[in-house]
Amino acid sequence: MEHEKVAASLAELGNSHRLSVFRFLVKAGYEGASVGEIQKELGIPASTLSHHLARMTKVGLIRQEKHSRTIVCIPEYKHLENLIDFLQEECCTGIQIGHNPEPL
């Protein structure tokens, strides 16, 4: 995953409302949740929620599907997996064998 795409996704998740929305959608599972369900559960005003969802969609954290008159938001689990993989890909590669760093 490209460094800039990771940075953009993490920046969007750095907002408290967007992080709450994303965590709610991850809990909802592969079926996602409607915008109304998100709004009801998290108490975010409709215009504000719309803004947050648009930003999350733009960086690929979620996708939106229209089902009749309802908009359903679905987390992009592959994108989440790619973010996690990016953050972990060089885990422990800088530690020398036999070196025991002091705990923080």
BAGU-254424 format. One record per residue: residue in three letters; x, y, z of N, C-alpha, C, O in turn. Coordinates in Angstrom, 1 decimal. Example, Ala and Ser with C-alpha at 12.3 -4.5 7.8 and 13.67 -1.06 7.14 Angstrom:
// residues 2
<r torza="ala" n_xx="13.2" n_yy="-5.7" n_zz="7.8" ca_xx="12.3" ca_yy="-4.5" ca_zz="7.8" c_xx="13.2" c_yy="-3.3" c_zz="7.8" o_xx="14.2" o_yy="-3.3" o_zz="8.5"/>
<r torza="ser" n_xx="12.8" n_yy="-2.2" n_zz="7.1" ca_xx="13.7" ca_yy="-1.1" ca_zz="7.1" c_xx="12.9" c_yy="0.0" c_zz="7.9" o_xx="13.4" o_yy="1.1" o_zz="8.0"/>
// end
This chain:
// residues 104
<r torza="met" n_xx="0.9" n_yy="-1.2" n_zz="0.0" ca_xx="0.0" ca_yy="0.0" ca_zz="0.0" c_xx="0.9" c_yy="1.2" c_zz="0.0" o_xx="1.9" o_yy="1.3" o_zz="0.7"/>
<r torza="glu" n_xx="0.5" n_yy="2.2" n_zz="-0.8" ca_xx="1.3" ca_yy="3.4" ca_zz="-0.9" c_xx="1.3" c_yy="4.3" c_zz="0.4" o_xx="0.3" o_yy="4.4" o_zz="1.1"/>
<r torza="his" n_xx="2.4" n_yy="4.8" n_zz="0.7" ca_xx="2.6" ca_yy="5.6" ca_zz="1.9" c_xx="1.5" c_yy="6.7" c_zz="2.0" o_xx="0.9" o_yy="6.9" o_zz="3.1"/>
<r torza="glu" n_xx="1.3" n_yy="7.4" n_zz="0.9" ca_xx="0.4" ca_yy="8.6" ca_zz="0.9" c_xx="-1.1" c_yy="8.1" c_zz="1.2" o_xx="-1.8" o_yy="8.8" o_zz="1.8"/>
<r torza="lys" n_xx="-1.4" n_yy="7.0" n_zz="0.6" ca_xx="-2.8" ca_yy="6.4" ca_zz="0.8" c_xx="-3.0" c_yy="6.0" c_zz="2.3" o_xx="-4.1" o_yy="6.2" o_zz="2.9"/>
<r torza="val" n_xx="-2.0" n_yy="5.4" n_zz="2.9" ca_xx="-2.0" ca_yy="5.0" ca_zz="4.3" c_xx="-2.2" c_yy="6.3" c_zz="5.1" o_xx="-3.0" o_yy="6.3" o_zz="6.0"/>
<r torza="ala" n_xx="-1.4" n_yy="7.3" n_zz="4.8" ca_xx="-1.4" ca_yy="8.5" ca_zz="5.6" c_xx="-2.8" c_yy="9.2" c_zz="5.5" o_xx="-3.3" o_yy="9.7" o_zz="6.5"/>
<r torza="ala" n_xx="-3.4" n_yy="9.2" n_zz="4.3" ca_xx="-4.7" ca_yy="9.8" ca_zz="4.2" c_xx="-5.8" c_yy="9.0" c_zz="4.9" o_xx="-6.6" o_yy="9.6" o_zz="5.6"/>
<r torza="ser" n_xx="-5.7" n_yy="7.7" n_zz="4.9" ca_xx="-6.7" ca_yy="6.9" ca_zz="5.6" c_xx="-6.6" c_yy="7.1" c_zz="7.1" o_xx="-7.6" o_yy="7.2" o_zz="7.8"/>
<r torza="leu" n_xx="-5.3" n_yy="7.1" n_zz="7.6" ca_xx="-5.1" ca_yy="7.3" ca_zz="9.0" c_xx="-5.5" c_yy="8.7" c_zz="9.5" o_xx="-6.0" o_yy="8.8" o_zz="10.6"/>
<r torza="ala" n_xx="-5.3" n_yy="9.7" n_zz="8.6" ca_xx="-5.7" ca_yy="11.0" ca_zz="9.0" c_xx="-7.2" c_yy="11.1" c_zz="9.1" o_xx="-7.7" o_yy="11.8" o_zz="10.0"/>
<r torza="glu" n_xx="-8.0" n_yy="10.4" n_zz="8.3" ca_xx="-9.4" ca_yy="10.4" ca_zz="8.4" c_xx="-9.9" c_yy="9.7" c_zz="9.7" o_xx="-10.8" o_yy="10.1" o_zz="10.3"/>
<r torza="leu" n_xx="-9.2" n_yy="8.6" n_zz="10.0" ca_xx="-9.5" ca_yy="7.9" ca_zz="11.2" c_xx="-9.1" c_yy="8.7" c_zz="12.5" o_xx="-9.4" o_yy="8.3" o_zz="13.6"/>
<r torza="gly" n_xx="-8.3" n_yy="9.7" n_zz="12.3" ca_xx="-7.8" ca_yy="10.5" ca_zz="13.4" c_xx="-8.9" c_yy="11.5" c_zz="13.9" o_xx="-8.7" o_yy="12.1" o_zz="15.0"/>
<r torza="asn" n_xx="-10.0" n_yy="11.6" n_zz="13.2" ca_xx="-11.1" ca_yy="12.4" ca_zz="13.7" c_xx="-12.0" c_yy="11.5" c_zz="14.6" o_xx="-12.3" o_yy="10.4" o_zz="14.2"/>
<r torza="ser" n_xx="-12.4" n_yy="12.0" n_zz="15.7" ca_xx="-13.1" ca_yy="11.2" ca_zz="16.7" c_xx="-14.5" c_yy="10.7" c_zz="16.1" o_xx="-14.8" o_yy="9.5" o_zz="16.3"/>
<r torza="his" n_xx="-15.2" n_yy="11.6" n_zz="15.4" ca_xx="-16.5" ca_yy="11.1" ca_zz="14.9" c_xx="-16.3" c_yy="10.0" c_zz="13.8" o_xx="-17.0" o_yy="9.0" o_zz="13.8"/>
<r torza="arg" n_xx="-15.3" n_yy="10.2" n_zz="12.9" ca_xx="-15.1" ca_yy="9.2" ca_zz="11.9" c_xx="-14.6" c_yy="7.9" c_zz="12.5" o_xx="-14.9" o_yy="6.9" o_zz="12.0"/>
<r torza="leu" n_xx="-13.7" n_yy="8.0" n_zz="13.5" ca_xx="-13.3" ca_yy="6.8" ca_zz="14.1" c_xx="-14.5" c_yy="6.0" c_zz="14.8" o_xx="-14.6" o_yy="4.8" o_zz="14.7"/>
<r torza="ser" n_xx="-15.4" n_yy="6.8" n_zz="15.4" ca_xx="-16.6" ca_yy="6.2" ca_zz="16.0" c_xx="-17.5" c_yy="5.5" c_zz="14.9" o_xx="-18.0" o_yy="4.4" o_zz="15.1"/>
<r torza="val" n_xx="-17.6" n_yy="6.2" n_zz="13.8" ca_xx="-18.4" ca_yy="5.7" ca_zz="12.7" c_xx="-17.8" c_yy="4.4" c_zz="12.1" o_xx="-18.5" o_yy="3.4" o_zz="11.9"/>
<r torza="phe" n_xx="-16.5" n_yy="4.4" n_zz="11.9" ca_xx="-15.8" ca_yy="3.3" ca_zz="11.4" c_xx="-15.9" c_yy="2.1" c_zz="12.3" o_xx="-16.2" o_yy="1.0" o_zz="11.9"/>
<r torza="arg" n_xx="-15.7" n_yy="2.3" n_zz="13.6" ca_xx="-15.8" ca_yy="1.2" ca_zz="14.5" c_xx="-17.2" c_yy="0.6" c_zz="14.6" o_xx="-17.4" o_yy="-0.6" o_zz="14.7"/>
<r torza="phe" n_xx="-18.2" n_yy="1.5" n_zz="14.5" ca_xx="-19.6" ca_yy="1.1" ca_zz="14.5" c_xx="-19.8" c_yy="0.2" c_zz="13.3" o_xx="-20.5" o_yy="-0.8" o_zz="13.3"/>
<r torza="leu" n_xx="-19.3" n_yy="0.6" n_zz="12.1" ca_xx="-19.5" ca_yy="-0.1" ca_zz="10.9" c_xx="-18.8" c_yy="-1.5" c_zz="10.9" o_xx="-19.3" o_yy="-2.5" o_zz="10.4"/>
<r torza="val" n_xx="-17.6" n_yy="-1.5" n_zz="11.5" ca_xx="-16.9" ca_yy="-2.8" ca_zz="11.6" c_xx="-17.7" c_yy="-3.7" c_zz="12.5" o_xx="-17.7" o_yy="-4.9" o_zz="12.2"/>
<r torza="lys" n_xx="-18.3" n_yy="-3.2" n_zz="13.6" ca_xx="-19.1" ca_yy="-4.1" ca_zz="14.4" c_xx="-20.3" c_yy="-4.6" c_zz="13.7" o_xx="-20.8" o_yy="-5.7" o_zz="13.9"/>
<r torza="ala" n_xx="-20.9" n_yy="-3.7" n_zz="12.8" ca_xx="-22.1" ca_yy="-4.1" ca_zz="12.0" c_xx="-21.8" c_yy="-5.3" c_zz="11.1" o_xx="-22.7" o_yy="-6.0" o_zz="10.7"/>
<r torza="gly" n_xx="-20.6" n_yy="-5.4" n_zz="10.6" ca_xx="-20.2" ca_yy="-6.5" ca_zz="9.8" c_xx="-20.3" c_yy="-6.2" c_zz="8.3" o_xx="-20.4" o_yy="-5.1" o_zz="7.9"/>
<r torza="tyr" n_xx="-20.3" n_yy="-7.3" n_zz="7.5" ca_xx="-20.2" ca_yy="-7.2" ca_zz="6.1" c_xx="-21.5" c_yy="-6.6" c_zz="5.5" o_xx="-21.4" o_yy="-6.1" o_zz="4.3"/>
<r torza="glu" n_xx="-22.6" n_yy="-6.6" n_zz="6.2" ca_xx="-23.8" ca_yy="-6.0" ca_zz="5.7" c_xx="-23.8" c_yy="-4.5" c_zz="5.9" o_xx="-24.6" o_yy="-3.8" o_zz="5.2"/>
<r torza="gly" n_xx="-23.0" n_yy="-4.0" n_zz="6.7" ca_xx="-22.9" ca_yy="-2.5" ca_zz="7.0" c_xx="-24.1" c_yy="-2.1" c_zz="7.8" o_xx="-24.8" o_yy="-2.8" o_zz="8.4"/>
<r torza="ala" n_xx="-24.4" n_yy="-0.8" n_zz="7.7" ca_xx="-25.5" ca_yy="-0.1" ca_zz="8.4" c_xx="-26.0" c_yy="1.1" c_zz="7.6" o_xx="-25.2" o_yy="1.7" o_zz="6.9"/>
<r torza="ser" n_xx="-27.2" n_yy="1.4" n_zz="7.7" ca_xx="-27.8" ca_yy="2.5" ca_zz="7.0" c_xx="-27.3" c_yy="3.8" c_zz="7.7" o_xx="-26.9" o_yy="3.8" o_zz="8.8"/>
<r torza="val" n_xx="-27.3" n_yy="4.9" n_zz="6.9" ca_xx="-27.0" ca_yy="6.2" ca_zz="7.4" c_xx="-27.8" c_yy="6.5" c_zz="8.6" o_xx="-27.4" o_yy="7.1" o_zz="9.6"/>
<r torza="gly" n_xx="-29.1" n_yy="6.2" n_zz="8.5" ca_xx="-30.0" ca_yy="6.4" ca_zz="9.7" c_xx="-29.7" c_yy="5.7" c_zz="10.9" o_xx="-29.7" o_yy="6.2" o_zz="12.0"/>
<r torza="glu" n_xx="-29.2" n_yy="4.4" n_zz="10.8" ca_xx="-28.8" ca_yy="3.6" ca_zz="11.9" c_xx="-27.6" c_yy="4.2" c_zz="12.6" o_xx="-27.5" o_yy="4.3" o_zz="13.8"/>
<r torza="ile" n_xx="-26.6" n_yy="4.7" n_zz="11.7" ca_xx="-25.4" ca_yy="5.3" ca_zz="12.2" c_xx="-25.7" c_yy="6.5" c_zz="13.0" o_xx="-25.3" o_yy="6.8" o_zz="14.1"/>
<r torza="gln" n_xx="-26.6" n_yy="7.4" n_zz="12.4" ca_xx="-27.0" ca_yy="8.6" ca_zz="13.0" c_xx="-27.7" c_yy="8.4" c_zz="14.4" o_xx="-27.4" o_yy="9.1" o_zz="15.3"/>
<r torza="lys" n_xx="-28.6" n_yy="7.4" n_zz="14.4" ca_xx="-29.3" ca_yy="7.1" ca_zz="15.6" c_xx="-28.4" c_yy="6.6" c_zz="16.7" o_xx="-28.5" o_yy="7.1" o_zz="17.9"/>
<r torza="glu" n_xx="-27.5" n_yy="5.7" n_zz="16.3" ca_xx="-26.6" ca_yy="5.1" ca_zz="17.3" c_xx="-25.6" c_yy="6.1" c_zz="17.9" o_xx="-25.3" o_yy="6.1" o_zz="19.1"/>
<r torza="leu" n_xx="-25.0" n_yy="6.9" n_zz="17.0" ca_xx="-23.9" ca_yy="7.8" ca_zz="17.4" c_xx="-24.4" c_yy="9.2" c_zz="17.7" o_xx="-23.6" o_yy="10.0" o_zz="18.3"/>
<r torza="gly" n_xx="-25.6" n_yy="9.6" n_zz="17.3" ca_xx="-26.1" ca_yy="10.9" ca_zz="17.6" c_xx="-25.4" c_yy="12.0" c_zz="16.9" o_xx="-25.3" o_yy="13.2" o_zz="17.4"/>
<r torza="ile" n_xx="-24.9" n_yy="11.8" n_zz="15.7" ca_xx="-24.2" ca_yy="12.8" ca_zz="14.9" c_xx="-25.3" c_yy="13.4" c_zz="13.9" o_xx="-26.0" o_yy="12.7" o_zz="13.3"/>
<r torza="pro" n_xx="-25.4" n_yy="14.7" n_zz="13.9" ca_xx="-26.3" ca_yy="15.4" ca_zz="13.0" c_xx="-26.2" c_yy="15.0" c_zz="11.6" o_xx="-25.0" o_yy="14.7" o_zz="11.1"/>
<r torza="ala" n_xx="-27.2" n_yy="14.9" n_zz="10.8" ca_xx="-27.2" ca_yy="14.4" ca_zz="9.5" c_xx="-26.2" c_yy="15.1" c_zz="8.5" o_xx="-25.5" o_yy="14.4" o_zz="7.8"/>
<r torza="ser" n_xx="-26.2" n_yy="16.4" n_zz="8.6" ca_xx="-25.3" ca_yy="17.1" ca_zz="7.7" c_xx="-23.8" c_yy="16.8" c_zz="8.0" o_xx="-23.0" o_yy="16.7" o_zz="7.2"/>
<r torza="thr" n_xx="-23.5" n_yy="16.7" n_zz="9.3" ca_xx="-22.2" ca_yy="16.4" ca_zz="9.8" c_xx="-21.8" c_yy="15.0" c_zz="9.4" o_xx="-20.7" o_yy="14.7" o_zz="9.0"/>
<r torza="leu" n_xx="-22.7" n_yy="14.1" n_zz="9.6" ca_xx="-22.5" ca_yy="12.7" ca_zz="9.3" c_xx="-22.2" c_yy="12.5" c_zz="7.8" o_xx="-21.3" o_yy="11.7" o_zz="7.4"/>
<r torza="ser" n_xx="-23.0" n_yy="13.2" n_zz="7.0" ca_xx="-22.8" ca_yy="13.1" ca_zz="5.6" c_xx="-21.4" c_yy="13.5" c_zz="5.2" o_xx="-20.8" o_yy="12.9" o_zz="4.3"/>
<r torza="his" n_xx="-20.9" n_yy="14.6" n_zz="5.8" ca_xx="-19.5" ca_yy="15.1" ca_zz="5.5" c_xx="-18.5" c_yy="14.0" c_zz="5.9" o_xx="-17.6" o_yy="13.7" o_zz="5.1"/>
<r torza="his" n_xx="-18.7" n_yy="13.4" n_zz="7.1" ca_xx="-17.7" ca_yy="12.4" ca_zz="7.5" c_xx="-17.8" c_yy="11.2" c_zz="6.6" o_xx="-16.7" o_yy="10.6" o_zz="6.3"/>
<r torza="leu" n_xx="-18.9" n_yy="10.7" n_zz="6.2" ca_xx="-19.0" ca_yy="9.6" ca_zz="5.4" c_xx="-18.4" c_yy="9.8" c_zz="4.0" o_xx="-17.8" o_yy="8.9" o_zz="3.4"/>
<r torza="ala" n_xx="-18.6" n_yy="11.0" n_zz="3.5" ca_xx="-18.0" ca_yy="11.4" ca_zz="2.2" c_xx="-16.4" c_yy="11.3" c_zz="2.3" o_xx="-15.8" o_yy="10.8" o_zz="1.4"/>
<r torza="arg" n_xx="-15.9" n_yy="11.8" n_zz="3.4" ca_xx="-14.4" ca_yy="11.8" ca_zz="3.5" c_xx="-13.9" c_yy="10.3" c_zz="3.7" o_xx="-12.9" o_yy="10.0" o_zz="3.1"/>
<r torza="met" n_xx="-14.6" n_yy="9.5" n_zz="4.4" ca_xx="-14.2" ca_yy="8.1" ca_zz="4.6" c_xx="-14.4" c_yy="7.3" c_zz="3.2" o_xx="-13.5" o_yy="6.5" o_zz="3.0"/>
<r torza="thr" n_xx="-15.4" n_yy="7.7" n_zz="2.5" ca_xx="-15.6" ca_yy="7.0" ca_zz="1.2" c_xx="-14.4" c_yy="7.4" c_zz="0.2" o_xx="-13.9" o_yy="6.6" o_zz="-0.5"/>
<r torza="lys" n_xx="-14.0" n_yy="8.7" n_zz="0.3" ca_xx="-13.0" ca_yy="9.2" ca_zz="-0.6" c_xx="-11.7" c_yy="8.5" c_zz="-0.5" o_xx="-11.0" o_yy="8.2" o_zz="-1.5"/>
<r torza="val" n_xx="-11.3" n_yy="8.1" n_zz="0.8" ca_xx="-10.0" ca_yy="7.4" ca_zz="1.0" c_xx="-10.2" c_yy="5.9" c_zz="1.0" o_xx="-9.2" o_yy="5.2" o_zz="1.1"/>
<r torza="gly" n_xx="-11.4" n_yy="5.4" n_zz="0.8" ca_xx="-11.6" ca_yy="4.0" ca_zz="0.6" c_xx="-11.8" c_yy="3.2" c_zz="1.9" o_xx="-11.7" o_yy="1.9" o_zz="1.9"/>
<r torza="leu" n_xx="-12.1" n_yy="3.8" n_zz="3.0" ca_xx="-12.4" ca_yy="3.1" ca_zz="4.2" c_xx="-13.8" c_yy="2.5" c_zz="4.2" o_xx="-13.9" o_yy="1.4" o_zz="4.8"/>
<r torza="ile" n_xx="-14.7" n_yy="3.1" n_zz="3.5" ca_xx="-16.0" ca_yy="2.5" ca_zz="3.4" c_xx="-16.5" c_yy="2.7" c_zz="2.0" o_xx="-15.9" o_yy="3.4" o_zz="1.2"/>
<r torza="arg" n_xx="-17.6" n_yy="2.0" n_zz="1.7" ca_xx="-18.3" ca_yy="2.2" ca_zz="0.4" c_xx="-19.8" c_yy="2.4" c_zz="0.8" o_xx="-20.3" o_yy="2.0" o_zz="1.8"/>
<r torza="gln" n_xx="-20.5" n_yy="3.1" n_zz="-0.1" ca_xx="-21.9" ca_yy="3.3" ca_zz="0.1" c_xx="-22.7" c_yy="2.7" c_zz="-1.0" o_xx="-22.4" o_yy="2.8" o_zz="-2.2"/>
<r torza="glu" n_xx="-23.8" n_yy="2.0" n_zz="-0.7" ca_xx="-24.7" ca_yy="1.4" ca_zz="-1.6" c_xx="-26.1" c_yy="1.9" c_zz="-1.4" o_xx="-26.5" o_yy="2.1" o_zz="-0.2"/>
<r torza="lys" n_xx="-26.8" n_yy="2.1" n_zz="-2.5" ca_xx="-28.2" ca_yy="2.6" ca_zz="-2.4" c_xx="-29.1" c_yy="1.4" c_zz="-2.5" o_xx="-29.1" o_yy="0.7" o_zz="-3.5"/>
<r torza="his" n_xx="-29.9" n_yy="1.1" n_zz="-1.5" ca_xx="-30.9" ca_yy="0.1" ca_zz="-1.5" c_xx="-32.2" c_yy="0.7" c_zz="-1.4" o_xx="-32.7" o_yy="1.2" o_zz="-0.3"/>
<r torza="ser" n_xx="-32.9" n_yy="0.8" n_zz="-2.5" ca_xx="-34.2" ca_yy="1.5" ca_zz="-2.6" c_xx="-33.9" c_yy="3.0" c_zz="-2.2" o_xx="-33.2" o_yy="3.7" o_zz="-2.9"/>
<r torza="arg" n_xx="-34.5" n_yy="3.4" n_zz="-1.1" ca_xx="-34.3" ca_yy="4.8" ca_zz="-0.7" c_xx="-33.4" c_yy="4.9" c_zz="0.5" o_xx="-33.2" o_yy="6.0" o_zz="1.1"/>
<r torza="thr" n_xx="-32.7" n_yy="3.8" n_zz="0.8" ca_xx="-31.8" ca_yy="3.8" ca_zz="2.0" c_xx="-30.4" c_yy="3.7" c_zz="1.5" o_xx="-30.0" o_yy="2.9" o_zz="0.6"/>
<r torza="ile" n_xx="-29.5" n_yy="4.5" n_zz="2.1" ca_xx="-28.0" ca_yy="4.4" ca_zz="1.8" c_xx="-27.4" c_yy="3.6" c_zz="2.9" o_xx="-27.5" o_yy="3.9" o_zz="4.1"/>
<r torza="val" n_xx="-26.7" n_yy="2.5" n_zz="2.5" ca_xx="-26.0" ca_yy="1.6" ca_zz="3.4" c_xx="-24.5" c_yy="1.8" c_zz="3.3" o_xx="-24.0" o_yy="1.9" o_zz="2.2"/>
<r torza="cys" n_xx="-23.9" n_yy="2.0" n_zz="4.4" ca_xx="-22.4" ca_yy="2.1" ca_zz="4.5" c_xx="-21.8" c_yy="0.8" c_zz="4.9" o_xx="-22.2" o_yy="0.2" o_zz="5.9"/>
<r torza="ile" n_xx="-20.8" n_yy="0.4" n_zz="4.1" ca_xx="-20.1" ca_yy="-0.9" ca_zz="4.4" c_xx="-18.6" c_yy="-0.6" c_zz="4.5" o_xx="-18.0" o_yy="0.0" o_zz="3.7"/>
<r torza="pro" n_xx="-18.1" n_yy="-1.2" n_zz="5.6" ca_xx="-16.6" ca_yy="-1.0" ca_zz="5.8" c_xx="-15.9" c_yy="-1.8" c_zz="4.7" o_xx="-16.3" o_yy="-2.9" o_zz="4.3"/>
<r torza="glu" n_xx="-14.8" n_yy="-1.2" n_zz="4.3" ca_xx="-13.9" ca_yy="-1.9" ca_zz="3.3" c_xx="-12.8" c_yy="-2.7" c_zz="4.1" o_xx="-11.8" o_yy="-2.2" o_zz="4.4"/>
<r torza="tyr" n_xx="-13.2" n_yy="-3.9" n_zz="4.4" ca_xx="-12.3" ca_yy="-4.7" ca_zz="5.3" c_xx="-10.9" c_yy="-5.0" c_zz="4.6" o_xx="-9.9" o_yy="-5.0" o_zz="5.3"/>
<r torza="lys" n_xx="-10.9" n_yy="-5.1" n_zz="3.3" ca_xx="-9.6" ca_yy="-5.3" ca_zz="2.6" c_xx="-8.7" c_yy="-4.1" c_zz="2.8" o_xx="-7.5" o_yy="-4.2" o_zz="3.0"/>
<r torza="his" n_xx="-9.3" n_yy="-2.9" n_zz="2.8" ca_xx="-8.5" ca_yy="-1.7" ca_zz="3.0" c_xx="-8.0" c_yy="-1.7" c_zz="4.4" o_xx="-6.8" o_yy="-1.3" o_zz="4.6"/>
<r torza="leu" n_xx="-8.8" n_yy="-2.0" n_zz="5.4" ca_xx="-8.4" ca_yy="-2.1" ca_zz="6.8" c_xx="-7.3" c_yy="-3.1" c_zz="6.9" o_xx="-6.3" o_yy="-2.8" o_zz="7.6"/>
<r torza="glu" n_xx="-7.4" n_yy="-4.3" n_zz="6.3" ca_xx="-6.3" ca_yy="-5.3" ca_zz="6.4" c_xx="-5.0" c_yy="-4.7" c_zz="5.8" o_xx="-3.9" o_yy="-4.9" o_zz="6.3"/>
<r torza="asn" n_xx="-5.1" n_yy="-4.0" n_zz="4.7" ca_xx="-3.9" ca_yy="-3.4" ca_zz="4.0" c_xx="-3.3" c_yy="-2.4" c_zz="4.9" o_xx="-2.1" o_yy="-2.3" o_zz="5.0"/>
<r torza="leu" n_xx="-4.1" n_yy="-1.6" n_zz="5.6" ca_xx="-3.6" ca_yy="-0.6" ca_zz="6.6" c_xx="-2.8" c_yy="-1.3" c_zz="7.7" o_xx="-1.7" o_yy="-0.9" o_zz="8.1"/>
<r torza="ile" n_xx="-3.4" n_yy="-2.3" n_zz="8.3" ca_xx="-2.7" ca_yy="-3.0" ca_zz="9.3" c_xx="-1.5" c_yy="-3.7" c_zz="8.9" o_xx="-0.4" o_yy="-3.6" o_zz="9.5"/>
<r torza="asp" n_xx="-1.5" n_yy="-4.3" n_zz="7.7" ca_xx="-0.3" ca_yy="-4.9" ca_zz="7.1" c_xx="0.8" c_yy="-3.9" c_zz="6.9" o_xx="2.0" o_yy="-4.2" o_zz="7.2"/>
<r torza="phe" n_xx="0.4" n_yy="-2.7" n_zz="6.4" ca_xx="1.4" ca_yy="-1.7" ca_zz="6.2" c_xx="2.1" c_yy="-1.3" c_zz="7.5" o_xx="3.3" o_yy="-1.1" o_zz="7.6"/>
<r torza="leu" n_xx="1.3" n_yy="-1.1" n_zz="8.5" ca_xx="1.8" ca_yy="-0.7" ca_zz="9.8" c_xx="2.7" c_yy="-1.8" c_zz="10.5" o_xx="3.6" o_yy="-1.5" o_zz="11.2"/>
<r torza="gln" n_xx="2.5" n_yy="-3.1" n_zz="10.1" ca_xx="3.2" ca_yy="-4.2" ca_zz="10.7" c_xx="4.3" c_yy="-4.7" c_zz="9.8" o_xx="5.1" o_yy="-5.5" o_zz="10.3"/>
<r torza="glu" n_xx="4.4" n_yy="-4.3" n_zz="8.6" ca_xx="5.3" ca_yy="-5.0" ca_zz="7.7" c_xx="6.8" c_yy="-5.0" c_zz="8.0" o_xx="7.5" o_yy="-5.9" o_zz="7.6"/>
<r torza="glu" n_xx="7.2" n_yy="-4.0" n_zz="8.8" ca_xx="8.6" ca_yy="-4.0" ca_zz="9.2" c_xx="8.8" c_yy="-4.2" c_zz="10.7" o_xx="9.8" o_yy="-3.7" o_zz="11.3"/>
<r torza="cys" n_xx="7.8" n_yy="-4.8" n_zz="11.3" ca_xx="7.8" ca_yy="-5.0" ca_zz="12.7" c_xx="9.1" c_yy="-5.7" c_zz="13.1" o_xx="9.4" o_yy="-6.8" o_zz="12.6"/>
<r torza="cys" n_xx="9.8" n_yy="-5.1" n_zz="14.0" ca_xx="11.0" ca_yy="-5.7" ca_zz="14.7" c_xx="12.2" c_yy="-5.9" c_zz="13.8" o_xx="13.1" o_yy="-6.6" o_zz="14.2"/>
<r torza="thr" n_xx="12.2" n_yy="-5.4" n_zz="12.6" ca_xx="13.3" ca_yy="-5.5" ca_zz="11.6" c_xx="14.5" c_yy="-4.7" c_zz="12.1" o_xx="15.6" o_yy="-4.9" o_zz="11.6"/>
<r torza="gly" n_xx="14.3" n_yy="-3.7" n_zz="12.9" ca_xx="15.4" ca_yy="-2.9" ca_zz="13.4" c_xx="16.0" c_yy="-3.3" c_zz="14.7" o_xx="17.0" o_yy="-2.7" o_zz="15.1"/>
<r torza="ile" n_xx="15.5" n_yy="-4.3" n_zz="15.3" ca_xx="16.0" ca_yy="-4.8" ca_zz="16.6" c_xx="17.1" c_yy="-5.8" c_zz="16.3" o_xx="17.0" o_yy="-6.7" o_zz="15.6"/>
<r torza="gln" n_xx="18.2" n_yy="-5.5" n_zz="17.0" ca_xx="19.4" ca_yy="-6.4" ca_zz="16.9" c_xx="19.2" c_yy="-7.7" c_zz="17.8" o_xx="18.6" o_yy="-7.6" o_zz="18.9"/>
<r torza="ile" n_xx="19.6" n_yy="-8.8" n_zz="17.2" ca_xx="19.5" ca_yy="-10.1" ca_zz="18.0" c_xx="20.3" c_yy="-10.0" c_zz="19.2" o_xx="21.5" o_yy="-9.5" o_zz="19.2"/>
<r torza="gly" n_xx="19.7" n_yy="-10.3" n_zz="20.4" ca_xx="20.5" ca_yy="-10.3" ca_zz="21.6" c_xx="20.3" c_yy="-8.9" c_zz="22.3" o_xx="20.8" o_yy="-8.8" o_zz="23.4"/>
<r torza="his" n_xx="19.7" n_yy="-8.0" n_zz="21.7" ca_xx="19.5" ca_yy="-6.7" ca_zz="22.3" c_xx="18.2" c_yy="-6.6" c_zz="23.0" o_xx="17.2" o_yy="-6.9" o_zz="22.4"/>
<r torza="asn" n_xx="18.2" n_yy="-6.4" n_zz="24.3" ca_xx="17.0" ca_yy="-6.3" ca_zz="25.1" c_xx="16.8" c_yy="-4.8" c_zz="25.5" o_xx="17.3" o_yy="-4.4" o_zz="26.5"/>
<r torza="pro" n_xx="15.9" n_yy="-4.1" n_zz="24.8" ca_xx="15.7" ca_yy="-2.7" ca_zz="25.1" c_xx="15.0" c_yy="-2.6" c_zz="26.4" o_xx="14.2" o_yy="-3.5" o_zz="26.8"/>
<r torza="glu" n_xx="15.3" n_yy="-1.5" n_zz="27.1" ca_xx="14.6" ca_yy="-1.2" ca_zz="28.4" c_xx="13.1" c_yy="-1.0" c_zz="28.1" o_xx="12.8" o_yy="-0.3" o_zz="27.1"/>
<r torza="pro" n_xx="12.2" n_yy="-1.5" n_zz="29.0" ca_xx="10.8" ca_yy="-1.2" ca_zz="28.8" c_xx="10.5" c_yy="0.3" c_zz="29.0" o_xx="11.2" o_yy="1.0" o_zz="29.8"/>
<r torza="leu" n_xx="9.6" n_yy="0.8" n_zz="28.3" ca_xx="9.2" ca_yy="2.3" ca_zz="28.4" c_xx="8.6" c_yy="2.6" c_zz="29.7" o_xx="8.2" o_yy="3.7" o_zz="30.0"/>
// end
